[in-house]
C-alpha cells in the first residue's frame, strides 16, 4: 500500500520506567527523536497527528516507549580514530544510546512491534555530551519512522 495520504495517530513518547543515565533528562531529547520520526513520516506522505485526549484515534495508531538513554564512554573517540579495530573497540566501550520500542496498529489492536536504537560513537572526554545523545535520539527517530512507513506499506 502506498503510505501517501495515510493518517497516523502518534502518542507521545512514554518516558516512565526508562533506563536513563543519571544527570540526563529524557524530556530534553524526546523532541529531537519525535521531530526526526515526524520528518520521516511526512517525507513518505504520512499525515501524522498527535493523539488528542477524549477524541477517537484516526488511522494507524503508534505508541512509543523510551527504553534506554545512555551516555557513551569517552574511550570511543580514541578508539574511533583507529579505524576498523577502533570500531570494534568503540562498540565494547559503549556509544551514546537512545533506544525506543513501540507498536503500530489499529485503534483496536497493534499488529507490529517497533524497535529503534540510535547510537553515536564520537564522545567528548569531558562534559555532558548532550550533542551525542541528541544525534542518537535523531537516529532512533529516523529508524522508527522508517519502520512505521514499512508497516503502513504492508497493511
C-alpha positions as CSV (number, residue, x, y, z in Angstrom):
1,X,0.0,0.0,0.0
2,X,1.2,3.5,-0.8
3,X,1.7,5.3,2.5
4,X,0.9,8.7,1.0
5,X,-2.2,10.2,2.5
6,X,-2.3,7.6,5.3
7,X,-3.3,9.0,8.7
8,X,-1.3,8.1,11.7
9,X,-2.2,8.9,15.3
10,X,1.0,9.3,17.3
11,X,1.0,9.0,21.1
12,X,3.8,10.9,22.9
13,X,7.0,9.1,23.7
14,X,6.4,7.5,27.1
15,X,9.4,8.1,29.4
16,X,8.4,6.4,32.7
17,X,10.4,3.3,33.5
18,X,13.2,4.1,31.1
19,X,16.9,3.3,31.9
20,X,18.2,6.9,31.9
21,X,21.8,7.9,32.6
22,X,21.9,9.9,35.9
23,X,22.1,13.6,35.3
24,X,20.2,13.5,32.0
25,X,16.6,14.5,31.4
26,X,14.9,12.5,28.7
27,X,12.5,15.4,28.1
28,X,15.5,17.2,26.6
29,X,15.9,14.6,23.9
30,X,12.4,13.3,23.3
31,X,11.6,16.3,21.0
32,X,14.7,15.5,18.9
33,X,13.5,11.9,18.5
34,X,9.9,12.9,17.7
35,X,10.9,15.5,15.1
36,X,13.2,13.1,13.3
37,X,10.4,10.5,13.2
38,X,7.8,13.0,12.1
39,X,10.1,14.3,9.3
40,X,10.5,10.8,8.0
41,X,6.7,10.2,8.1
42,X,6.0,13.5,6.3
43,X,8.6,12.7,3.7
44,X,6.7,9.5,2.9
45,X,3.4,11.4,2.7
46,X,2.0,10.1,6.0
47,X,-0.3,12.5,7.8
48,X,1.0,12.2,11.4
49,X,-1.3,13.6,14.1
50,X,-0.8,13.8,17.8
51,X,-3.2,11.8,19.9
52,X,-5.9,14.1,21.4
53,X,-7.4,13.1,24.8
54,X,-11.1,12.4,24.5
55,X,-11.0,12.1,20.8
56,X,-11.0,8.8,18.8
57,X,-7.7,7.7,17.3
58,X,-7.6,8.1,13.5
59,X,-5.9,5.7,11.0
60,X,-2.9,3.8,12.2
61,X,-2.0,4.2,15.9
62,X,1.6,4.4,17.1
63,X,2.6,4.1,20.8
64,X,6.2,4.5,21.8
65,X,8.3,3.9,25.0
66,X,11.8,5.1,25.7
67,X,13.8,2.1,26.8
68,X,17.3,3.5,27.3
69,X,19.2,6.8,27.3
70,X,22.9,6.2,27.9
71,X,25.9,8.4,27.7
72,X,28.8,6.9,25.8
73,X,32.3,6.2,27.0
74,X,35.0,8.8,26.2
75,X,37.2,6.0,25.1
76,X,35.0,5.8,21.9
77,X,36.7,8.9,20.5
78,X,40.1,7.4,20.9
79,X,39.1,4.0,19.5
80,X,37.2,5.6,16.6
81,X,40.5,7.2,15.4
82,X,42.0,3.7,14.9
83,X,39.7,2.6,12.0
84,X,38.3,-0.9,11.9
85,X,40.0,-2.1,15.1
86,X,38.7,1.1,16.7
87,X,35.2,0.3,15.6
88,X,35.3,-3.0,17.4
89,X,36.8,-1.4,20.5
90,X,34.4,1.5,20.5
91,X,31.5,-1.0,20.4
92,X,32.9,-2.6,23.5
93,X,33.4,0.8,25.2
94,X,29.8,1.8,24.5
95,X,28.4,4.6,22.3
96,X,25.8,7.1,23.3
97,X,22.5,5.3,23.0
98,X,18.8,6.3,22.7
99,X,16.5,3.2,22.4
100,X,12.8,3.2,21.8
101,X,10.3,0.4,21.4
102,X,6.6,0.7,20.5
103,X,3.8,-0.7,18.4
104,X,1.8,0.3,15.4
105,X,-1.7,-1.0,14.7
106,X,-5.4,0.0,14.5
107,X,-7.3,1.6,17.3
108,X,-8.4,-1.8,18.4
109,X,-5.0,-3.7,18.5
110,X,-1.4,-3.4,17.5
111,X,-0.2,-5.5,14.6
112,X,3.6,-4.9,14.6
113,X,6.3,-4.1,17.1
114,X,8.7,-1.2,16.6
115,X,12.3,-1.0,17.8
116,X,14.8,1.6,17.1
117,X,18.2,2.3,18.8
118,X,20.2,5.3,17.8
119,X,23.9,5.1,18.6
120,X,26.5,7.9,18.4
121,X,30.2,6.9,18.7
122,X,32.1,10.2,19.0
123,X,32.2,11.2,22.6
124,X,33.8,14.2,24.2
125,X,36.1,13.2,27.0
126,X,34.6,15.7,29.4
127,X,31.1,17.3,29.9
128,X,27.5,16.2,29.4
129,X,27.8,15.1,25.8
130,X,24.3,16.2,25.1
131,X,25.1,16.6,21.3
132,X,26.0,12.9,21.0
133,X,22.8,11.8,22.8
134,X,20.8,14.2,20.5
135,X,22.4,12.6,17.5
136,X,21.5,9.1,18.8
137,X,17.9,10.3,19.5
138,X,17.6,11.7,16.0
139,X,18.9,8.4,14.5
140,X,16.4,6.4,16.6
141,X,13.6,8.7,15.3
142,X,14.5,8.1,11.7
143,X,14.7,4.3,12.3
144,X,11.3,4.2,14.0
145,X,9.8,6.5,11.2
146,X,11.2,4.1,8.6
147,X,9.6,1.1,10.4
148,X,6.2,2.9,10.6
149,X,6.3,3.6,6.8
150,X,7.3,0.0,6.1
151,X,4.4,-1.3,8.2
152,X,1.9,1.0,6.6
153,X,3.1,-0.3,3.2
154,X,2.4,-3.9,4.3
155,X,-1.1,-3.1,5.5
